[in-house]
Amino acid sequence: MTITTANTLFVSDLDGTLLTSSDQISNRSFDVLTKLTRNYGLKFTAASSRSAYTIQSCIRNLELKLPVIELNGAATIAQKNNQLQRQSIIAEQFVDMFLQKSASTKNSFMVVTAANKTYWYYNQLDICEICYFFGRSLYEEKPAHFLEIGKSAPPRSIYSYYQLCAQADAGDIVADLNQKTAQQLDVYQFPHKSNKDLRWVCCHPKNATKRDAIIDLAQSLNIAEQNVVVFGNANNDISMLSHFTQSYAVANATPAALKAAKHTIANNDSDSVVNCIIGLLEDSLPISHEFGLQSIAPVAQPISRTLLDWKT
């Protein structure tokens, strides 16, 4: 079947996939996605471990007409009005536990929802984290809503819990949370953006995966699953890379992500996501010369070495 902008949903992870090694979207990727979206109706969005507030800032307010998938699938949020369209709520039995942990643990917070808006419910953030979260909000057109534990009514609709810790402690904290939640939540760790000695530990409901969020989004757009194209690089992308038949891992992906994906493309510093999108659309939309690609080979092979070799 020919891939077109009308019948296909494209979803990309951000860090390590669409973003370069400097955590930015390249000028070329920004320009190509902007033009494809404005002029050709490309259905493109992001699925990230980031919050919706930082997704837009890191891609320089790229015009994403579709909702973005935040916090590894815990919620889907419309960018136009900041309204929650989908969320996976942590079971009530764990809410009090997280409230107690947040009240006693420095640099921890919960992401909650009320009246279809997202709130960050925090306690004891140090100056660096305050500058990061509050600083980000000052430069957003739709700033985040912050609530301090003990100064507002306790939230009940929690869909994510975060705790900052030393790298050496992360494994024990993950194991402890797995035990206390009886493996009913997904618990994992990932590096702090600016301090390699720190780790964030995060909890989501089991069904809060990028795969499930993308399936729901595709259904809302009346797009069949075989017409979903996903891009990723990390272990939190495995759910979508293994599920969708048109899945692409960048060359710098983790071994597990490379194994899960059906195809491999060039690394994240090579504009590989937009190059692949152009190639997939070539039969229905001959635009390779318009966007600076001299030739594009077919991409039907299980591993697309032609895509892997694309350079800009």
C-alpha positions as CSV (number, residue, x, y, z in Angstrom):
1,M,0.0,0.0,0.0
2,T,1.3,3.5,-0.9
3,I,2.1,5.7,2.1
4,T,0.5,9.1,2.0
5,T,0.2,12.1,4.3
6,A,-3.6,11.4,4.5
7,N,-3.4,7.7,5.6
8,T,-0.3,7.6,7.7
9,L,0.6,8.6,11.3
10,F,4.2,9.4,12.0
11,V,5.3,9.4,15.6
12,S,8.9,10.0,16.8
13,D,10.7,9.8,20.1
14,L,12.7,13.0,20.9
15,D,15.9,12.5,22.9
16,G,18.4,10.5,20.9
17,T,16.0,10.1,17.9
18,L,14.6,13.3,16.4
19,L,16.8,15.5,18.6
20,T,20.6,15.7,17.9
21,S,23.3,14.8,20.4
22,S,23.0,18.4,21.7
23,D,19.4,17.9,22.6
24,Q,18.1,20.1,19.8
25,I,16.1,19.7,16.7
26,S,18.3,20.5,13.7
27,N,17.5,23.4,11.4
28,R,16.9,21.0,8.5
29,S,14.6,18.7,10.5
30,F,12.6,21.7,11.8
31,D,12.2,23.1,8.3
32,V,11.2,19.8,6.7
33,L,8.7,18.9,9.3
34,T,7.2,22.5,9.2
35,K,6.9,22.4,5.5
36,L,5.5,18.9,5.3
37,T,2.9,19.7,8.0
38,R,1.9,23.1,6.6
39,N,1.9,22.4,2.9
40,Y,1.3,18.6,2.6
41,G,-0.8,17.8,5.7
42,L,1.7,15.5,7.3
43,K,0.3,13.8,10.4
44,F,3.3,13.9,12.8
45,T,3.7,14.1,16.5
46,A,6.1,13.3,19.3
47,A,6.0,10.5,22.0
48,S,8.5,11.3,24.7
49,S,9.4,10.7,28.3
50,R,9.4,14.5,28.6
51,S,6.4,16.5,29.8
52,A,4.2,18.3,27.2
53,Y,5.7,21.6,28.5
54,T,9.2,20.6,27.6
55,I,8.4,18.8,24.4
56,Q,7.5,22.0,22.6
57,S,10.4,23.9,24.0
58,C,13.0,21.4,22.9
59,I,11.6,21.3,19.3
60,R,11.4,25.1,19.2
61,N,7.6,25.3,19.0
62,L,7.4,23.1,15.9
63,E,3.8,23.3,14.7
64,L,2.4,20.0,15.9
65,K,-1.3,19.9,15.0
66,L,-1.8,16.5,16.7
67,P,-1.7,15.9,20.4
68,V,1.6,15.0,21.9
69,I,2.3,11.9,24.0
70,E,4.1,12.8,27.2
71,L,5.7,10.9,30.1
72,N,6.2,7.7,28.1
73,G,2.5,7.4,27.3
74,A,1.0,8.3,30.7
75,A,-0.9,11.1,29.0
76,T,-1.8,12.5,25.6
77,I,-2.3,16.3,25.5
78,A,-3.6,18.6,22.9
79,Q,-1.1,21.5,22.3
80,K,-3.7,24.0,21.2
81,N,-5.6,24.2,24.5
82,N,-3.4,22.1,26.8
83,Q,-6.3,19.7,27.4
84,L,-5.8,16.1,28.4
85,Q,-7.1,13.7,25.8
86,R,-5.9,10.5,27.4
87,Q,-4.4,9.5,30.7
88,S,-3.5,6.4,32.7
89,I,-4.2,6.9,36.4
90,I,-2.2,5.2,39.1
91,A,-4.4,2.9,41.2
92,E,-5.9,4.5,44.3
93,Q,-4.1,2.0,46.5
94,F,-0.8,3.6,45.6
95,V,-1.7,7.3,45.8
96,D,-1.2,7.6,49.6
97,M,2.1,5.9,49.3
98,F,3.3,8.4,46.7
99,L,1.9,11.3,48.7
100,Q,4.0,10.1,51.8
101,K,7.1,9.6,49.7
102,S,6.7,13.1,48.1
103,A,6.2,14.7,51.5
104,S,9.4,13.2,52.9
105,T,11.7,12.9,49.8
106,K,13.7,15.9,48.5
107,N,13.4,16.5,44.8
108,S,10.3,14.4,44.2
109,F,7.0,15.3,42.5
110,M,3.9,13.8,41.1
111,V,2.2,14.7,37.8
112,V,-1.6,14.9,38.5
113,T,-4.7,15.9,36.6
114,A,-7.6,18.0,37.6
115,A,-10.3,19.7,35.5
116,N,-8.5,18.3,32.4
117,K,-5.3,20.2,33.2
118,T,-1.9,18.9,34.2
119,Y,-0.4,19.9,37.6
120,W,3.1,19.3,39.1
121,Y,2.7,18.5,42.8
122,Y,6.1,18.9,44.4
123,N,8.0,19.0,47.6
124,Q,11.5,20.1,48.6
125,L,12.8,20.9,45.2
126,D,16.4,22.3,45.4
127,I,17.4,25.5,43.7
128,C,18.6,23.7,40.5
129,E,15.3,21.9,40.0
130,I,13.3,25.0,40.9
131,C,15.1,26.9,38.3
132,Y,14.6,24.2,35.7
133,F,10.8,23.6,36.2
134,F,9.8,27.1,37.1
135,G,12.2,28.6,34.5
136,R,10.7,26.5,31.8
137,S,7.2,27.5,32.7
138,L,8.0,31.2,32.4
139,Y,9.0,30.8,28.8
140,E,6.0,28.7,27.8
141,E,2.9,30.2,26.3
142,K,0.9,27.7,28.4
143,P,2.9,27.5,31.7
144,A,2.7,24.5,33.9
145,H,0.6,24.6,37.1
146,F,2.6,24.0,40.3
147,L,1.2,22.9,43.6
148,E,3.2,22.5,46.8
149,I,2.5,19.5,49.1
150,G,0.8,20.7,52.3
151,K,-0.4,24.0,50.8
152,S,-3.2,22.6,48.7
153,A,-5.7,19.8,48.7
154,P,-4.1,16.3,48.1
155,P,-4.5,15.2,44.5
156,R,-6.1,11.8,43.7
157,S,-5.7,11.5,40.0
158,I,-1.9,10.8,39.8
159,Y,-0.5,9.4,36.6
160,S,3.2,9.7,37.2
161,Y,5.6,9.8,40.1
162,Y,9.2,11.1,39.9
163,Q,12.1,11.0,42.4
164,L,15.6,12.4,41.9
165,C,18.4,10.3,43.4
166,A,22.1,9.6,43.2
167,Q,23.1,7.2,40.4
168,A,24.3,4.7,43.0
169,D,20.9,4.6,44.8
170,A,18.7,4.4,41.7
171,G,18.7,0.6,41.4
172,D,17.7,0.1,45.1
173,I,14.9,2.6,44.8
174,V,13.6,1.0,41.7
175,A,13.6,-2.4,43.4
176,D,11.9,-1.0,46.5
177,L,9.1,0.6,44.5
178,N,8.7,-2.5,42.4
179,Q,8.2,-4.5,45.6
180,K,5.8,-2.0,47.2
181,T,3.7,-1.7,44.1
182,A,3.7,-5.5,43.6
183,Q,4.9,-5.1,40.0
184,Q,1.6,-3.4,39.2
185,L,3.4,-0.2,37.9
186,D,6.2,0.3,35.5
187,V,9.2,1.6,37.4
188,Y,12.3,2.6,35.7
189,Q,15.2,5.1,35.9
190,F,16.8,7.5,33.4
191,P,19.7,10.0,33.5
192,H,19.3,13.5,34.7
193,K,19.8,15.9,31.8
194,S,22.5,18.1,33.3
195,N,24.1,15.9,36.0
196,K,25.5,12.5,35.0
197,D,25.7,11.5,38.7
198,L,22.0,11.7,39.2
199,R,19.1,9.6,38.0
200,W,15.3,10.1,37.9
201,V,13.2,7.2,39.0
202,C,9.8,7.2,37.5
203,C,6.5,5.2,38.0
204,H,3.7,4.9,35.5
205,P,0.7,2.6,35.3
206,K,1.4,-0.6,33.3
207,N,-0.8,0.5,30.4
208,A,1.1,3.9,30.2
209,T,3.2,2.9,27.3
210,K,4.0,4.8,24.1
211,R,2.5,1.8,22.2
212,D,-0.9,2.1,23.8
213,A,-1.0,5.9,23.6
214,I,-0.2,5.7,19.8
215,I,-2.8,3.0,19.3
216,D,-5.5,5.2,20.8
217,L,-4.3,8.3,18.9
218,A,-4.4,6.3,15.6
219,Q,-7.9,5.1,16.3
220,S,-9.1,8.6,17.0
221,L,-7.7,9.6,13.5
222,N,-9.2,6.5,11.8
223,I,-5.7,5.4,10.8
224,A,-5.1,1.6,10.7
225,E,-2.2,0.3,12.8
226,Q,-0.3,-0.9,9.7
227,N,-0.2,2.8,8.7
228,V,1.6,3.9,11.8
229,V,5.3,4.7,11.5
230,V,7.3,5.1,14.6
231,F,10.9,6.1,15.4
232,G,12.9,5.5,18.6
233,N,16.2,4.8,20.2
234,A,15.8,3.7,23.8
235,N,14.3,0.9,25.9
236,N,11.3,3.0,26.7
237,D,10.6,2.9,23.0
238,I,10.5,-0.9,22.8
239,S,6.8,-1.2,23.3
240,M,6.1,0.8,20.1
241,L,9.1,-0.5,18.1
242,S,8.1,-4.1,18.7
243,H,4.4,-3.6,18.1
244,F,4.2,-1.6,14.9
245,T,5.2,-3.2,11.6
246,Q,6.7,0.1,10.4
247,S,9.2,0.8,13.2
248,Y,12.6,2.4,12.8
249,A,15.4,2.6,15.3
250,V,18.2,5.1,14.8
251,A,21.7,3.7,14.5
252,N,22.7,5.0,18.0
253,A,19.8,3.1,19.6
254,T,20.3,0.7,22.5
255,P,20.8,-3.0,21.5
256,A,17.4,-3.9,22.8
257,A,15.7,-1.1,20.8
258,L,17.6,-2.1,17.6
259,K,16.5,-5.6,18.1
260,A,12.8,-4.6,18.6
261,A,12.6,-2.3,15.5
262,K,11.8,-3.7,12.1
263,H,14.2,-1.3,10.3
264,T,17.3,0.7,11.1
265,I,18.1,4.2,9.9
266,A,21.1,6.6,10.4
267,N,22.0,8.1,13.7
268,N,20.2,11.1,15.3
269,D,22.8,13.6,14.1
270,S,22.0,12.8,10.5
271,D,18.4,14.1,10.2
272,S,17.5,10.4,9.7
273,V,13.9,10.7,10.9
274,V,12.9,13.4,8.3
275,N,15.0,11.6,5.6
276,C,13.1,8.4,6.3
277,I,9.7,10.2,6.2
278,I,10.6,11.8,2.8
279,G,11.6,8.4,1.5
280,L,8.5,6.7,2.7
281,L,6.3,9.4,1.1
282,E,8.2,9.4,-2.2
283,D,5.8,7.2,-4.2
284,S,2.8,9.4,-3.4
285,L,4.7,12.8,-3.0
286,P,7.8,13.1,-5.1
287,I,9.6,15.6,-2.9
288,S,13.1,14.2,-2.5
289,H,14.7,16.9,-4.7
290,E,12.8,19.6,-3.0
291,F,14.3,18.6,0.4
292,G,17.8,18.0,-0.8
293,L,17.9,14.2,-1.3
294,Q,19.5,13.1,-4.6
295,S,18.0,9.6,-4.7
296,I,15.9,7.4,-2.5
297,A,15.9,3.6,-2.8
298,P,12.9,1.5,-1.9
299,V,12.4,0.9,1.9
300,A,10.5,-2.3,1.9
301,Q,13.5,-4.5,3.2
302,P,13.4,-5.8,6.7
303,I,16.5,-3.7,7.4
304,S,16.8,-0.7,5.2
305,R,20.5,-0.3,4.7
306,T,19.8,2.5,2.1
307,L,18.1,4.5,4.9
308,L,21.0,3.7,7.3
309,D,23.4,5.2,4.8
310,W,21.6,8.5,4.2
311,K,23.6,11.5,5.0
312,T,22.7,15.2,4.9
